[in-house]
Amino acid sequence: MAPQDKNTPPPLPEPLRVAVADSHTHLDMQDSSVEEALAKAASVGVTTVVQVGCDLAGSRWAAETAAAHDSVHATVALHPNEAPRIVLGDPDGWSRQGAREPGGDAALDAALAEIDRLAALPQVRGVGETGLDYFRTGPEGMAAQEASFRAHIEIAKRHDKALVIHDREAHDDVLRILREEGAPDRVVFHCYSGDAEMAEICAAAGYFMSFAGNVTFKNAQHLRDALAVAPPELVLVETDAPFLTPAPYRGRANAPYLIPVTLRAMAEVTSVTEDAMATAVAANTARAFGY
């Protein structure tokens, strides 16, 4: 692919015959307006999106956007990489908020109180993305990350909302903390990244597994193996847009309208028809997020 193609949006896929939901997207990080993104998605059969919060500003935006659009549901949270930045500071300004001073545990408690307040809103259907990320956060940030994750689990249970999990290179600890705290009734592993063995553990616990565009990547056979053993009633599809654009468009910006590309790949892996896969994920997403 020529470098100039990176900036060209992928073409509209053939529309799905059965409407589905994008179970995890970041409309606030995408180039188009919310209205444009929703219209483009709806034109190919993606009629519902779950807009996911990663920090206080993003969670407030998600709640406001869901209130303004019937086809949008919100989740609210401090991302696992956000909690250590609140506590320890972010001198490099790596996150979207620029450089930040350390706020300590008091700042984390205040931020969690605001997430708790937002989680009570009716258009907020989930608490997340929360969890653990050992890829980007070093040992110094682990305590803040874990404390934040445990607090989000408690918030999700108290408000009876889905818990949306970000699990990056931290499978065992995520599963352990869910066991220790007692998982909410509905748990979604966003951008499922485990193997088939972990999929069987999640299935036994009744956790939803949401597959993203990386299930199409050549080097992701472990994800296809996991999808193949995941119970059909626990499988969701997502973009995580603008990230994780499915093949053959990897490297370009992702958006909810590309869900059909990933869904068709998932149908192929599980040897079911596209319509059967779409029917299942549509029902599963509604069940997971209670809409």
C-alpha positions in Angstrom: 0.0 0.0 0.0 1.4 3.4 -1.0 2.0 5.8 2.0 -0.5 8.3 0.6 -3.3 5.6 0.9 -2.9 5.8 4.7 -5.0 9.1 4.7 -7.7 7.7 2.4 -10.7 6.4 4.3 -11.4 2.8 3.4 -14.4 2.3 1.1 -17.9 1.6 2.4 -18.3 -2.2 2.7 -21.3 -4.0 1.4 -24.2 -3.3 3.8 -25.2 -6.0 6.4 -28.6 -7.5 5.9 -29.1 -7.7 9.7 -28.3 -4.6 11.7 -25.6 -4.8 14.4 -23.9 -2.6 17.0 -20.3 -1.5 17.3 -19.8 -2.4 21.0 -16.8 -0.2 21.5 -15.9 3.0 19.7 -14.2 6.4 20.4 -16.2 8.9 18.3 -14.3 11.7 20.1 -11.0 10.6 18.6 -12.3 10.3 15.0 -12.1 12.9 12.3 -15.7 13.0 11.2 -18.5 14.6 13.2 -20.7 12.4 15.3 -23.6 12.8 12.9 -21.4 11.9 9.9 -20.0 8.8 11.6 -23.5 7.6 12.7 -25.0 8.1 9.3 -22.1 6.4 7.5 -22.4 3.4 9.9 -26.2 3.2 9.6 -25.8 3.1 5.8 -24.1 -0.3 6.1 -26.2 -1.7 8.9 -24.3 -0.6 12.0 -27.3 1.1 13.7 -26.0 1.3 17.3 -22.7 2.3 18.8 -21.3 2.2 22.3 -19.2 5.3 23.0 -16.5 4.6 25.5 -15.0 7.0 28.0 -11.3 6.9 29.0 -10.9 9.9 31.3 -13.2 12.4 33.0 -13.5 14.7 29.9 -14.2 11.8 27.6 -16.6 10.2 30.0 -18.6 13.4 30.3 -18.6 13.8 26.5 -19.8 10.2 26.1 -22.7 10.8 28.4 -23.7 14.0 26.7 -23.4 12.4 23.2 -25.5 9.4 24.2 -28.1 11.8 25.7 -28.3 13.6 22.3 -28.4 10.5 20.0 -30.8 7.5 20.4 -28.4 5.3 18.6 -25.5 6.0 21.0 -25.0 4.4 24.4 -22.2 5.5 26.7 -19.7 4.0 29.1 -17.7 6.0 31.6 -14.3 5.2 33.2 -10.7 6.1 33.9 -8.7 4.0 31.5 -6.1 1.8 33.2 -3.3 4.1 31.8 -5.2 7.2 33.1 -5.3 6.2 36.8 -1.4 6.3 37.3 -1.3 9.6 35.5 -3.8 11.1 37.9 -1.9 9.8 40.9 1.8 10.2 39.7 1.4 12.9 37.1 2.1 12.9 33.4 5.2 15.1 32.8 5.4 14.1 29.1 1.8 15.0 28.5 1.3 11.7 26.7 -2.4 11.7 27.2 -4.7 14.2 25.5 -4.7 16.5 28.4 -1.1 17.7 28.3 1.5 17.7 31.1 0.0 17.1 34.5 1.3 17.4 38.1 1.0 14.4 40.5 -2.4 14.5 42.3 -1.9 11.6 44.6 -4.6 9.2 45.9 -7.0 12.2 46.7 -7.1 13.1 43.0 -7.9 9.6 42.0 -10.7 9.4 44.6 -12.1 12.7 43.3 -12.0 11.4 39.7 -13.7 8.1 40.7 -16.4 10.0 42.5 -17.2 11.8 39.2 -17.2 8.5 37.3 -19.6 7.2 40.0 -21.9 10.2 39.4 -21.9 9.7 35.6 -22.5 6.0 36.0 -25.9 6.7 37.5 -27.2 8.4 34.3 -29.7 6.3 32.3 -27.9 6.7 29.0 -24.7 5.4 30.5 -24.9 1.6 30.0 -21.5 0.6 31.2 -18.5 1.3 33.4 -15.3 1.1 31.4 -12.9 0.8 29.8 -11.2 -0.2 33.0 -8.8 -3.0 33.9 -5.1 -3.5 33.7 -2.5 -2.6 31.1 1.0 -3.9 31.7 2.2 -2.8 28.2 2.2 0.9 28.9 2.2 1.2 32.7 5.3 0.2 34.6 5.6 -1.2 38.1 5.4 2.2 39.7 1.8 2.7 38.3 0.4 -0.8 39.2 -1.0 0.1 42.6 -3.0 3.1 41.2 -4.2 0.9 38.3 -5.3 -1.9 40.5 -7.1 0.4 43.0 -8.9 2.1 40.1 -10.0 -1.2 38.6 -11.3 -2.5 41.9 -13.2 0.8 42.4 -14.8 0.6 38.9 -15.9 -3.0 39.6 -17.7 -1.7 42.7 -19.3 1.2 40.8 -20.5 -1.2 38.0 -22.1 -3.5 40.5 -23.8 -0.8 42.6 -25.4 0.8 39.5 -26.0 -2.5 37.8 -24.1 -1.5 34.7 -21.9 -3.6 32.3 -18.2 -3.7 33.2 -16.0 -3.1 30.1 -12.5 -4.4 30.5 -9.3 -3.3 28.9 -6.8 -6.2 29.4 -3.4 -5.7 27.9 -0.7 -8.3 28.8 -2.4 -8.7 32.2 -4.8 -11.7 31.7 -4.1 -13.6 34.9 -4.4 -10.5 37.2 -7.5 -9.2 35.5 -9.2 -12.6 36.0 -7.9 -12.9 39.6 -9.2 -9.4 40.6 -12.6 -10.2 39.1 -12.8 -13.3 41.2 -11.6 -11.5 44.3 -14.0 -8.6 44.0 -16.9 -10.6 42.6 -17.7 -9.7 39.0 -20.8 -7.7 38.0 -23.6 -9.6 36.2 -22.4 -8.4 32.8 -18.7 -8.3 32.0 -17.3 -7.4 28.5 -13.7 -8.1 27.6 -13.2 -5.4 25.0 -10.8 -6.1 22.2 -10.4 -9.6 23.4 -6.7 -10.5 23.4 -6.5 -13.8 25.1 -6.1 -17.3 23.7 -8.5 -20.2 23.3 -7.8 -21.4 26.9 -8.7 -18.0 28.3 -11.8 -17.9 26.2 -13.0 -21.1 27.9 -12.4 -19.5 31.3 -14.3 -16.4 30.3 -17.1 -18.6 28.8 -17.4 -20.6 32.1 -17.8 -17.3 34.0 -20.3 -15.9 31.4 -18.1 -13.0 30.4 -18.7 -11.5 26.9 -15.8 -11.4 24.5 -15.7 -8.5 22.0 -13.6 -9.0 18.9 -12.0 -6.1 17.0 -10.3 -5.7 13.7 -7.1 -7.4 14.9 -8.9 -10.8 14.6 -8.2 -10.3 10.8 -4.5 -9.8 11.3 -2.2 -12.5 9.9 -0.3 -12.8 13.2 -3.4 -13.2 15.3 -4.2 -16.9 14.9 -4.6 -17.1 18.7 -7.6 -14.7 18.5 -9.2 -16.8 15.7 -8.7 -19.9 17.8 -10.4 -18.1 20.8 -13.3 -17.0 18.6 -13.7 -20.5 17.4 -14.3 -21.8 20.9 -16.2 -18.8 22.3 -19.9 -19.6 22.8 -21.9 -17.8 20.1 -24.1 -16.1 22.8 -21.1 -14.4 24.4 -19.5 -12.9 21.3 -19.6 -9.2 20.4 -18.0 -7.1 17.6 -16.3 -3.7 17.9 -14.1 -1.3 16.1 -12.2 0.4 18.9 -12.1 3.1 16.3 -9.9 4.9 15.3 -7.6 2.0 16.2 -7.3 -1.6 15.1 -8.6 -1.2 11.5 -9.3 -4.6 10.0 -7.3 -6.0 7.1 -6.9 -5.1 4.3 -7.1 -1.5 5.6 -4.7 -1.9 8.5 -2.8 1.4 9.1 -5.7 3.6 8.1 -8.2 5.2 10.5 -10.9 2.9 11.7 -14.6 3.9 12.1 -17.9 2.2 13.0 -18.8 1.8 9.3 -16.1 -0.8 9.0 -17.8 -3.3 11.4 -19.1 -5.4 8.4 -15.5 -6.2 7.4 -14.7 -7.6 10.8 -18.0 -9.3 11.2 -17.6 -11.2 7.9 -14.2 -12.4 9.0 -15.7 -13.6 12.3 -18.4 -15.5 10.4 -15.8 -17.2 8.3 -13.7 -18.2 11.3 -16.8 -19.8 13.1 -18.3 -21.3 9.9 -21.6 -19.6 10.3 -23.4 -17.3 7.8 -23.0 -13.6 8.0 -26.7 -13.2 8.9 -26.4 -15.7 11.7 -23.3 -13.9 13.1 -25.0 -10.5 12.8 -28.2 -11.8 14.5 -26.2 -13.2 17.4 -23.9 -10.2 18.0 -26.9 -7.8 17.8 -28.8 -9.7 20.5 -25.6 -10.2 22.6 -24.7 -6.5 22.6 -28.2 -5.5 23.6 -28.1 -8.0 26.4 -24.6 -7.0 27.5 -25.4 -3.3 27.8 -29.0 -3.6 28.8 -30.7 -1.6 26.0 
